[in-house]
Amino acid sequence: MKPIRVLLAEDSMAVARPLQMLLATEYDVVGWVEDGHSLLSMARELKPHVVVTDITMPGMDGLAAAELLLAEGVVRNVVFITVHDEPALVQRAMRHRPCGYVLKADAGEELLLGVREVLAGRSFMSASIVKRMGAWQADEPH
């Protein structure tokens, strides 16, 4: 069986290096890019099984790049790893199923679990996002 290929998109080397090492414990990390435009070209070239991408990056953001790659059929599996927990952003990202949404503060086992779930055809969110979503829904007028 061929190893699962993962492409990582993260603009901070200080964040990318530990993420790359973590992902490499279970997957073949085939590349690392620092912006959305590079993510587009590298994903089109390498055809990874999974893209793990930050949302906020220079130039084109990771969410816009992922949306294009999904629409083109270049990738089917995306896990967003980000500091953003705003409801509108989470909802926009989670429209693309299956996908994962992991907060950087929760990275580690949650990131690996998110990749596993997405590869199995299921969406995944960090436990802290799930808790926040419950709070957001409780705050909405009924």
C-alpha positions in Angstrom: 0.0 0.0 0.0 1.3 3.5 -0.9 1.8 5.9 2.0 -0.6 8.7 2.5 0.8 11.9 1.1 0.3 15.1 3.0 1.0 18.6 1.8 1.5 21.2 4.6 0.8 25.0 4.1 1.9 27.2 6.9 3.6 30.6 6.7 5.5 30.4 9.9 8.6 28.1 9.9 8.4 28.1 13.7 5.0 26.5 13.5 5.5 24.5 10.3 8.5 22.6 11.5 6.8 20.9 14.6 3.7 20.3 12.5 5.8 18.6 9.8 7.5 16.4 12.4 4.2 15.5 13.9 2.6 14.6 10.6 5.7 12.6 9.6 5.1 10.2 12.4 2.1 8.7 10.4 2.3 10.2 6.9 4.6 11.0 4.1 4.9 14.8 4.2 5.6 15.5 0.5 6.0 19.3 0.8 5.7 22.5 2.8 4.6 25.8 1.3 4.2 29.3 2.9 1.3 30.8 1.0 -1.9 30.1 -0.9 -0.5 30.5 -4.4 2.3 28.1 -3.7 -0.3 25.7 -2.2 -2.2 25.7 -5.5 0.8 25.0 -7.6 2.4 22.4 -5.3 -0.9 20.5 -4.8 -1.6 20.5 -8.6 1.9 19.0 -9.1 2.0 16.5 -6.2 -1.7 15.5 -5.9 -1.5 14.8 -2.1 -4.1 12.7 -0.4 -4.5 15.4 2.3 -3.8 19.1 2.5 -3.2 20.5 6.0 -3.3 24.3 5.7 -3.3 27.4 7.8 -6.1 29.8 6.9 -4.2 33.1 7.3 -1.2 33.3 4.9 0.3 36.0 2.7 -1.3 36.5 -0.7 -4.1 34.0 -1.1 -5.3 32.6 2.2 -5.4 28.9 2.8 -9.2 28.7 2.8 -9.5 30.3 -0.7 -6.8 28.1 -2.0 -8.4 25.0 -0.5 -11.8 26.0 -2.0 -10.2 26.2 -5.5 -8.4 22.9 -5.1 -11.5 21.1 -4.0 -13.6 22.7 -6.8 -10.9 21.5 -9.4 -10.9 18.0 -7.9 -7.2 18.2 -7.2 -7.7 17.3 -3.6 -10.6 15.7 -1.7 -9.3 16.0 1.9 -8.4 19.2 3.7 -7.6 19.9 7.3 -7.5 23.5 8.3 -5.2 24.3 11.2 -5.6 27.8 12.5 -5.9 30.3 15.4 -9.3 31.5 14.2 -12.4 30.4 16.0 -14.9 32.8 14.6 -18.3 31.2 13.8 -18.5 32.5 10.2 -15.0 31.2 9.4 -15.6 27.8 10.9 -18.9 27.5 9.1 -17.3 28.5 5.7 -14.6 26.0 6.1 -16.9 23.2 7.3 -19.0 23.5 4.1 -16.4 21.4 2.4 -17.1 17.9 3.6 -15.3 16.0 4.7 -12.8 18.4 6.2 -11.1 19.1 9.5 -10.8 22.2 11.5 -8.2 22.1 14.2 -7.1 25.1 16.4 -3.3 25.4 16.6 -3.6 25.4 20.4 -5.1 21.9 20.1 -2.5 20.6 17.6 -0.9 17.4 18.4 -3.1 14.3 18.7 -6.1 16.3 17.5 -4.4 17.1 14.3 -3.5 13.5 13.7 -7.0 12.5 14.6 -8.4 15.1 12.2 -6.4 13.8 9.3 -7.5 10.2 10.1 -11.1 11.2 10.3 -11.0 13.2 7.0 -9.3 10.3 5.2 -12.1 8.0 6.5 -14.7 10.4 4.9 -15.8 12.1 8.1 -15.5 15.7 9.1 -13.6 16.7 12.3 -13.4 19.7 14.6 -11.2 20.3 17.6 -13.0 19.7 20.9 -12.6 23.3 21.8 -14.4 24.4 18.6 -17.2 22.0 19.3 -17.6 23.5 22.8 -17.6 27.0 21.4 -20.1 26.1 18.7 -22.5 25.0 21.5 -21.9 28.4 23.2 -22.5 30.3 20.0 -25.8 28.4 19.4 -26.9 29.1 22.9 -26.3 32.8 22.4 -28.4 32.9 19.2 -31.9 34.2 19.5 -34.6 31.6 19.1 
